[in-house]
């Protein structure tokens, strides 16, 4: 399997992919070793994952360079991703003892009632390329902390990063038989679905997530899906510091080339401030540089997957054919590398693909609305449900709107934000289940209730 640098189209590595036989062998080793890992004390498992965190910090420059080379992500943003992953591992390791240890619910002279959290067993983690460190640590770190073994398949577009993660975990003290990396494309992911795993955890698109859910349903084991979004933002007319809001929401839409599940993908602006907001938003987008992702001053790098350039072109063509106005961008940049111009569309409607289907690229549609009711109706008009945000001067105006939206995360005066202390979950086509927070730690466990009568 060739690994292509999307910024240069050069082959930067050639990897040997797994076969059906090697995949089964890795599963067998994981199965045989898992109980021994579960018998390692939780405190020791925490110490090992803390060492992994330290190694991320020590090798950050090398890891970021690899990440940029295979995904096209600007180097500064690659460093930011690894820094974010370090913070998440810090939270998960700091809270593992609190949320994974036995809980005594009642204890008196007659009864003792306890909940214990047992590992699922061997879990499959089919991961994503857009944030391989962030979406990875959301799954394999709490899984390992809880005593599971992990069969980890990085995306074929971030396979070098996946192999580096495996190396760092081994060097931190995770036995090789407890964390195995499966190398390959979608065919290897399909083979993983045939294995008798004890849980499936996938990050990626809705169509693939739906397929996985259907394939493993009869196994009656946990299946969590972190899928895409069509995340809306509403800017009210009473917001303060409109220029700063425009710049922040532009970043929410275009950071990582818009290749984020929680990128801002739809913007609704009150008609009283629409023109002023649009002017500030457009100025920010045009101020960012596009080009070689290894340069410090570049904000827009390469699109990771060449095939996705056609998706972006199709959304722009569809919008223009249906009456949208193109303010900037809209085209593939000719030459070496997979580059697409940052694109801003106005006079858009919900009849257009750009306002209905996930763009996952540097494209945004902006609509003018007359009031909160119209904004709410448009924000609700989606099959997705990952995040939504409202920018308003007063919280009491924003929260009633957010409470009516069927999303996993609500933002007031912010966007495109994840906290390890809060559950990260999607609804509808954005997925099922939760990672991060205490719920994300316990997602990798089977609770057992203990009814104990008598004295020791």
VEXDREN-2710 file (C-alpha; in Angstrom, 1 decimal):
% VEXDREN-2710
k/r/px/py/pz
1/UNK/0.0/0.0/0.0
2/UNK/1.5/3.3/-1.1
3/UNK/1.2/6.3/1.2
4/UNK/0.9/9.5/-0.9
5/UNK/1.7/13.0/0.3
6/UNK/-1.4/14.9/-0.8
7/UNK/0.6/18.2/-1.0
8/UNK/3.1/16.9/-3.5
9/UNK/1.6/13.6/-4.8
10/UNK/4.8/11.8/-4.0
11/UNK/5.0/8.3/-2.5
12/UNK/6.4/8.7/1.0
13/UNK/6.1/5.1/2.1
14/UNK/5.1/1.7/1.0
15/UNK/3.5/-0.6/3.6
16/UNK/2.7/-4.2/3.7
17/UNK/-1.0/-4.7/4.3
18/UNK/-2.6/-7.3/6.5
19/UNK/-4.1/-10.5/5.0
20/UNK/-7.1/-12.3/6.3
21/UNK/-4.8/-14.8/7.9
22/UNK/-2.5/-12.2/9.6
23/UNK/-5.6/-10.4/10.9
24/UNK/-7.0/-13.5/12.5
25/UNK/-3.6/-14.2/14.0
26/UNK/-3.5/-10.7/15.6
27/UNK/-7.0/-11.2/17.0
28/UNK/-6.0/-14.6/18.4
29/UNK/-3.0/-13.1/20.2
30/UNK/-5.2/-10.3/21.6
31/UNK/-7.8/-12.7/22.8
32/UNK/-5.2/-14.9/24.6
33/UNK/-3.5/-11.9/26.3
34/UNK/-6.5/-9.8/27.3
35/UNK/-7.3/-11.4/30.6
36/UNK/-3.7/-11.0/31.8
37/UNK/-3.8/-7.3/30.9
38/UNK/-7.1/-7.0/32.8
39/UNK/-5.4/-8.5/35.9
40/UNK/-2.7/-5.7/35.8
41/UNK/-3.8/-3.2/38.4
42/UNK/-5.7/-0.2/37.2
43/UNK/-3.0/2.0/38.8
44/UNK/-0.3/0.4/36.7
45/UNK/-2.3/0.7/33.6
46/UNK/-2.7/4.4/34.4
47/UNK/1.0/4.7/34.8
48/UNK/1.7/3.1/31.4
49/UNK/-0.7/5.4/29.6
50/UNK/0.8/8.4/31.4
51/UNK/4.2/7.3/29.9
52/UNK/2.5/7.2/26.5
53/UNK/1.4/10.8/27.0
54/UNK/5.0/11.8/27.9
55/UNK/6.3/10.1/24.7
56/UNK/3.8/12.1/22.6
57/UNK/5.3/15.2/24.1
58/UNK/8.9/14.2/23.6
59/UNK/8.4/13.1/20.0
60/UNK/5.9/15.7/19.0
61/UNK/8.0/17.3/16.2
62/UNK/8.6/14.0/14.5
63/UNK/5.0/12.9/14.9
64/UNK/3.6/16.2/13.6
65/UNK/5.9/16.0/10.6
66/UNK/4.6/12.5/9.7
67/UNK/1.0/13.6/10.2
68/UNK/1.5/16.6/7.9
69/UNK/3.3/14.5/5.2
70/UNK/0.5/12.0/4.9
71/UNK/-2.7/14.1/5.5
72/UNK/-1.7/17.6/4.1
73/UNK/-2.6/19.2/7.4
74/UNK/-0.6/22.4/8.1
75/UNK/2.3/21.7/10.4
76/UNK/1.1/24.1/13.1
77/UNK/-2.3/22.4/13.1
78/UNK/-0.6/19.0/13.3
79/UNK/1.3/20.2/16.4
80/UNK/-2.0/21.5/17.8
81/UNK/-3.6/18.1/17.3
82/UNK/-0.9/16.3/19.2
83/UNK/-1.0/18.9/22.0
84/UNK/-4.8/18.3/22.2
85/UNK/-4.3/14.6/22.3
86/UNK/-1.9/15.0/25.2
87/UNK/-4.5/17.0/27.2
88/UNK/-7.1/14.4/26.6
89/UNK/-4.8/11.6/27.8
90/UNK/-4.0/13.7/30.8
91/UNK/-7.7/13.9/31.7
92/UNK/-8.5/10.3/31.0
93/UNK/-5.5/9.0/33.1
94/UNK/-6.3/11.5/35.9
95/UNK/-9.9/10.3/36.1
96/UNK/-9.6/6.6/35.4
97/UNK/-9.3/5.6/39.0
98/UNK/-12.4/7.6/39.9
99/UNK/-14.7/6.2/37.2
100/UNK/-13.3/2.7/36.6
101/UNK/-12.8/1.6/40.2
102/UNK/-15.5/-0.3/42.1
103/UNK/-18.3/1.8/43.5
104/UNK/-19.9/1.0/46.9
105/UNK/-23.5/2.2/46.6
106/UNK/-24.8/0.9/49.9
107/UNK/-23.1/-0.7/52.9
108/UNK/-24.6/-1.5/56.3
109/UNK/-24.6/-4.3/58.8
110/UNK/-26.6/-6.5/56.4
111/UNK/-26.1/-5.5/52.8
112/UNK/-23.3/-4.3/50.7
113/UNK/-24.1/-3.2/47.1
114/UNK/-21.3/-2.6/44.7
115/UNK/-20.9/-1.8/41.0
116/UNK/-17.7/-3.1/39.3
117/UNK/-16.6/-2.1/35.8
118/UNK/-15.3/-5.1/33.8
119/UNK/-13.6/-4.8/30.4
120/UNK/-15.5/-5.7/27.3
121/UNK/-12.6/-7.9/26.1
122/UNK/-11.1/-7.4/22.7
123/UNK/-12.4/-4.3/20.9
124/UNK/-12.0/-3.2/17.3
125/UNK/-11.1/0.5/16.7
126/UNK/-11.6/1.5/13.0
127/UNK/-10.2/5.0/13.1
128/UNK/-10.2/8.2/10.9
129/UNK/-7.6/10.1/9.0
130/UNK/-8.7/13.7/9.7
131/UNK/-7.6/13.7/13.4
132/UNK/-5.9/10.4/13.9
133/UNK/-4.5/11.3/17.3
134/UNK/-7.6/13.0/18.7
135/UNK/-10.2/10.4/17.6
136/UNK/-7.7/7.7/18.4
137/UNK/-7.0/8.5/22.0
138/UNK/-10.8/9.0/22.5
139/UNK/-11.1/5.2/22.0
140/UNK/-7.9/3.2/22.6
141/UNK/-6.7/5.1/25.7
142/UNK/-9.9/4.5/27.7
143/UNK/-10.2/1.0/26.2
144/UNK/-6.7/0.1/27.5
145/UNK/-7.2/1.8/30.8
146/UNK/-10.4/-0.3/31.3
147/UNK/-8.4/-3.5/30.7
148/UNK/-9.3/-4.3/27.1
149/UNK/-7.1/-5.5/24.3
150/UNK/-7.3/-3.4/21.1
151/UNK/-7.3/-4.3/17.4
152/UNK/-6.6/-0.8/15.9
153/UNK/-7.0/0.0/12.3
154/UNK/-5.8/3.5/11.3
155/UNK/-7.2/4.9/8.1
156/UNK/-5.1/4.0/5.1
157/UNK/-4.6/7.8/4.7
158/UNK/-2.9/8.0/8.2
159/UNK/-1.3/4.5/8.4
160/UNK/2.2/5.8/9.2
161/UNK/0.7/7.7/12.1
162/UNK/-1.1/4.6/13.3
163/UNK/2.1/2.6/13.3
164/UNK/3.8/5.3/15.3
165/UNK/1.0/5.2/17.8
166/UNK/1.5/1.4/18.1
167/UNK/5.3/1.9/18.6
168/UNK/4.8/4.5/21.3
169/UNK/2.3/2.4/23.2
170/UNK/4.7/-0.6/23.2
171/UNK/7.6/1.6/24.4
172/UNK/5.3/3.0/27.2
173/UNK/4.7/-0.6/28.4
174/UNK/1.6/-1.8/26.7
175/UNK/2.3/-5.4/25.7
176/UNK/2.5/-6.0/21.9
177/UNK/-0.2/-8.7/22.3
178/UNK/-2.6/-6.1/23.8
179/UNK/-2.5/-3.4/21.1
180/UNK/-2.2/-4.7/17.5
181/UNK/-2.3/-2.4/14.4
182/UNK/-4.1/-3.6/11.3
183/UNK/-2.8/-2.1/8.1
184/UNK/-4.9/-1.8/5.0
185/UNK/-7.9/-0.2/3.4
186/UNK/-11.6/-0.7/3.6
187/UNK/-11.3/-4.4/2.8
188/UNK/-9.4/-5.0/6.0
189/UNK/-12.0/-3.0/7.9
190/UNK/-14.7/-5.3/6.5
191/UNK/-12.7/-8.4/7.6
192/UNK/-12.5/-6.9/11.1
193/UNK/-16.3/-7.0/11.2
194/UNK/-16.2/-10.8/10.7
195/UNK/-14.1/-11.3/13.8
196/UNK/-15.8/-12.2/17.1
197/UNK/-14.8/-8.9/18.7
198/UNK/-16.4/-7.8/21.9
199/UNK/-17.1/-4.2/20.7
200/UNK/-16.7/-2.1/17.7
201/UNK/-15.8/1.6/17.7
202/UNK/-15.7/3.5/14.4
203/UNK/-15.0/7.1/13.4
204/UNK/-15.9/8.1/9.9
205/UNK/-18.7/8.8/7.5
206/UNK/-22.4/8.1/8.0
207/UNK/-22.7/5.6/5.1
208/UNK/-19.8/3.5/6.4
209/UNK/-21.0/3.8/10.0
210/UNK/-24.5/2.6/9.0
211/UNK/-22.9/-0.4/7.1
212/UNK/-20.8/-1.4/10.2
213/UNK/-23.9/-1.1/12.5
214/UNK/-25.9/-3.3/10.2
215/UNK/-23.1/-5.9/9.9
216/UNK/-22.4/-6.4/13.6
217/UNK/-26.0/-6.0/15.0
218/UNK/-26.6/-9.7/15.4
219/UNK/-23.5/-10.1/17.5
220/UNK/-25.2/-8.0/20.3
221/UNK/-22.0/-6.4/21.4
222/UNK/-21.4/-2.6/21.8
223/UNK/-21.1/-0.7/18.6
224/UNK/-20.3/3.0/18.9
225/UNK/-20.2/5.3/15.9
226/UNK/-18.7/8.8/15.8
227/UNK/-19.9/10.0/12.4
228/UNK/-20.2/13.3/10.5
229/UNK/-22.1/16.5/10.9
230/UNK/-23.7/19.4/9.2
231/UNK/-23.2/21.6/12.1
232/UNK/-25.1/25.0/12.2
233/UNK/-24.3/28.3/13.8
234/UNK/-26.7/31.2/14.3
235/UNK/-25.4/34.8/14.8
236/UNK/-28.0/37.0/16.5
237/UNK/-28.2/40.8/15.9
238/UNK/-27.4/41.7/19.5
239/UNK/-24.0/40.0/19.5
240/UNK/-21.0/42.1/20.7
241/UNK/-17.7/42.3/18.8
242/UNK/-19.1/41.1/15.5
243/UNK/-15.7/41.2/13.8
244/UNK/-14.2/38.8/16.4
245/UNK/-17.3/36.5/16.0
246/UNK/-16.9/36.5/12.2
247/UNK/-13.2/35.5/12.6
248/UNK/-13.9/32.8/15.1
249/UNK/-16.7/31.3/13.1
250/UNK/-14.6/31.4/9.9
251/UNK/-11.9/29.4/11.8
252/UNK/-14.7/27.0/13.0
253/UNK/-15.6/26.5/9.3
254/UNK/-12.2/26.3/7.7
255/UNK/-9.8/24.9/10.3
256/UNK/-8.1/21.7/9.1
257/UNK/-9.5/22.6/5.6
258/UNK/-12.9/22.0/7.0
259/UNK/-12.1/18.3/7.4
260/UNK/-13.6/18.0/10.9
261/UNK/-16.7/16.2/12.0
262/UNK/-17.7/19.3/14.1
263/UNK/-16.7/22.0/11.6
264/UNK/-19.2/24.8/11.2
265/UNK/-21.0/23.7/7.9
266/UNK/-24.0/26.1/7.9
267/UNK/-24.1/29.7/9.1
268/UNK/-27.3/31.7/9.7
269/UNK/-27.0/35.4/10.3
270/UNK/-29.7/37.8/11.5
271/UNK/-30.6/40.2/8.6
272/UNK/-29.7/43.3/10.7
273/UNK/-26.0/42.4/10.9
274/UNK/-25.8/40.2/7.8
275/UNK/-23.8/42.5/5.6
276/UNK/-21.4/43.6/8.3
277/UNK/-20.8/40.0/9.3
278/UNK/-20.2/38.9/5.8
279/UNK/-17.7/41.6/5.1
280/UNK/-15.6/40.6/8.2
281/UNK/-16.0/36.9/7.5
282/UNK/-14.8/37.2/3.9
283/UNK/-11.9/39.4/4.9
284/UNK/-10.6/36.8/7.4
285/UNK/-10.9/33.9/4.8
286/UNK/-9.0/35.9/2.2
287/UNK/-6.3/36.8/4.7
288/UNK/-5.3/33.2/5.3
289/UNK/-2.6/31.7/3.2
290/UNK/-2.9/28.5/1.2
291/UNK/0.0/26.4/0.1
292/UNK/2.8/24.1/1.3
293/UNK/1.6/22.8/4.7
294/UNK/5.1/22.6/6.1
295/UNK/5.3/26.4/6.1
296/UNK/4.5/28.2/9.4
297/UNK/2.4/30.9/7.7
298/UNK/0.1/28.5/5.9
299/UNK/-3.5/28.1/7.1
300/UNK/-5.0/26.0/4.3
301/UNK/-3.1/22.9/3.4
302/UNK/-3.9/20.1/0.9
303/UNK/-7.1/18.1/0.8
304/UNK/-6.2/14.7/2.2
305/UNK/-8.0/12.5/-0.4
306/UNK/-7.9/13.3/-4.1
307/UNK/-11.3/11.8/-4.7
308/UNK/-12.9/14.3/-2.4
309/UNK/-12.0/17.2/-4.7
310/UNK/-14.8/15.9/-7.0
311/UNK/-17.3/16.0/-4.1
312/UNK/-16.4/19.6/-3.4
313/UNK/-16.7/20.6/-7.1
314/UNK/-20.1/18.9/-7.2
315/UNK/-21.4/20.9/-4.3
316/UNK/-20.3/24.2/-5.7
317/UNK/-21.7/23.4/-9.2
318/UNK/-25.0/22.3/-7.7
319/UNK/-25.3/25.5/-5.6
320/UNK/-24.5/27.8/-8.5
321/UNK/-26.9/26.0/-10.7
322/UNK/-29.7/26.6/-8.1
323/UNK/-29.0/30.3/-7.7
324/UNK/-26.2/30.7/-5.1
325/UNK/-23.7/33.4/-5.4
326/UNK/-20.0/32.6/-5.2
327/UNK/-18.0/35.2/-3.2
328/UNK/-14.7/33.6/-3.3
329/UNK/-13.0/30.3/-4.3
330/UNK/-15.0/27.4/-5.8
331/UNK/-12.3/25.6/-7.8
332/UNK/-9.6/22.9/-7.7
333/UNK/-6.2/24.5/-7.8
334/UNK/-4.3/23.1/-10.8
335/UNK/-0.8/21.8/-10.3
336/UNK/0.9/19.4/-7.9
337/UNK/-1.1/18.4/-4.8
338/UNK/-4.7/18.2/-3.9
339/UNK/-5.7/21.8/-3.2
340/UNK/-9.2/23.4/-3.3
341/UNK/-9.8/27.1/-3.0
342/UNK/-11.5/28.2/0.3
343/UNK/-15.1/28.8/-0.8
344/UNK/-17.8/31.1/0.5
345/UNK/-21.4/30.8/-1.0
346/UNK/-24.3/33.1/-0.2
347/UNK/-27.9/33.2/-1.5
348/UNK/-28.0/29.5/-0.6
349/UNK/-31.1/27.5/0.2
350/UNK/-31.7/24.1/1.7
351/UNK/-32.4/22.7/-1.8
352/UNK/-28.7/22.8/-2.3
353/UNK/-26.3/20.0/-1.5
354/UNK/-23.9/22.4/0.3
355/UNK/-26.6/23.0/2.9
356/UNK/-27.8/19.4/3.3
357/UNK/-24.8/17.0/2.8
358/UNK/-21.6/17.1/4.7
359/UNK/-19.0/19.1/2.8
360/UNK/-15.9/18.0/4.8
361/UNK/-13.9/20.6/3.0
362/UNK/-13.2/24.3/2.8
363/UNK/-16.7/25.3/1.8
364/UNK/-19.3/27.3/3.6
365/UNK/-22.8/28.4/2.9
366/UNK/-24.1/31.5/4.7
367/UNK/-27.9/32.4/4.9
368/UNK/-29.7/35.6/6.0
369/UNK/-32.6/35.0/8.5
370/UNK/-35.2/37.5/9.8
371/UNK/-35.5/36.2/13.4
372/UNK/-34.8/33.4/15.9
373/UNK/-37.8/31.3/14.7
374/UNK/-36.5/31.1/11.2
375/UNK/-33.0/30.4/12.3
376/UNK/-34.3/27.5/14.6
377/UNK/-36.4/26.0/11.8
378/UNK/-33.4/26.0/9.4
379/UNK/-31.0/24.6/12.1
380/UNK/-33.4/21.8/12.8
381/UNK/-33.7/20.9/9.1
382/UNK/-31.0/18.2/9.0
383/UNK/-30.5/14.5/9.3
384/UNK/-27.4/15.1/11.4
385/UNK/-27.0/16.0/15.0
386/UNK/-23.4/16.5/16.2
387/UNK/-23.1/20.1/17.4
388/UNK/-24.9/23.5/17.0
389/UNK/-24.1/26.9/18.3
390/UNK/-25.7/30.3/18.9
391/UNK/-23.9/33.6/19.2
392/UNK/-25.9/36.0/21.3
393/UNK/-25.3/38.6/23.9
394/UNK/-27.4/36.9/26.6
395/UNK/-27.4/33.3/27.5
396/UNK/-31.2/33.3/28.1
397/UNK/-31.7/34.0/24.4
398/UNK/-29.3/31.3/23.2
399/UNK/-30.1/28.4/25.5
400/UNK/-33.9/28.0/24.6
401/UNK/-32.8/27.7/20.9
402/UNK/-30.1/25.1/21.7
403/UNK/-32.4/23.1/23.9
404/UNK/-34.7/22.5/20.9
405/UNK/-31.9/21.1/18.7
406/UNK/-31.3/17.4/18.6
407/UNK/-27.5/17.5/18.9
408/UNK/-24.9/16.0/21.2
409/UNK/-23.1/19.3/21.9
410/UNK/-24.5/22.8/22.3
411/UNK/-22.3/25.9/22.0
412/UNK/-23.0/29.4/23.3
413/UNK/-20.6/32.0/21.8
414/UNK/-18.1/29.3/20.7
415/UNK/-17.9/26.6/18.1
416/UNK/-15.8/23.6/16.9
417/UNK/-14.8/22.8/20.5
418/UNK/-14.2/19.5/22.3
419/UNK/-13.6/19.0/26.0
420/UNK/-12.3/15.8/27.5
421/UNK/-14.5/16.3/30.6
422/UNK/-17.7/16.4/28.5
423/UNK/-19.3/13.5/26.5
424/UNK/-18.6/13.6/22.7
425/UNK/-21.6/12.1/21.1
426/UNK/-23.7/12.4/18.0
427/UNK/-27.4/11.9/17.3
428/UNK/-29.3/10.8/14.2
429/UNK/-26.8/10.4/11.3
430/UNK/-24.0/11.8/13.5
431/UNK/-23.7/8.5/15.4
432/UNK/-24.5/6.6/18.5
433/UNK/-22.7/6.3/21.9
434/UNK/-20.3/8.6/23.6
435/UNK/-16.5/9.0/24.0
436/UNK/-14.7/11.3/26.5
437/UNK/-16.0/12.2/30.0
438/UNK/-16.8/9.5/32.6
439/UNK/-19.2/8.1/30.0
440/UNK/-16.4/7.6/27.5
441/UNK/-14.3/5.8/30.1
442/UNK/-17.2/3.5/31.1
443/UNK/-18.1/2.9/27.4
444/UNK/-15.4/0.2/27.3
445/UNK/-16.7/-1.7/30.3
446/UNK/-19.5/-4.1/31.3
447/UNK/-21.0/-3.0/34.7
448/UNK/-21.7/-5.8/37.2
449/UNK/-23.9/-5.4/40.2
450/UNK/-22.8/-7.1/43.4
451/UNK/-25.4/-8.0/46.1
452/UNK/-23.5/-9.1/49.1
453/UNK/-25.2/-10.3/52.3
454/UNK/-23.4/-11.0/55.5
455/UNK/-20.1/-9.8/57.1
456/UNK/-16.6/-10.7/55.9
END
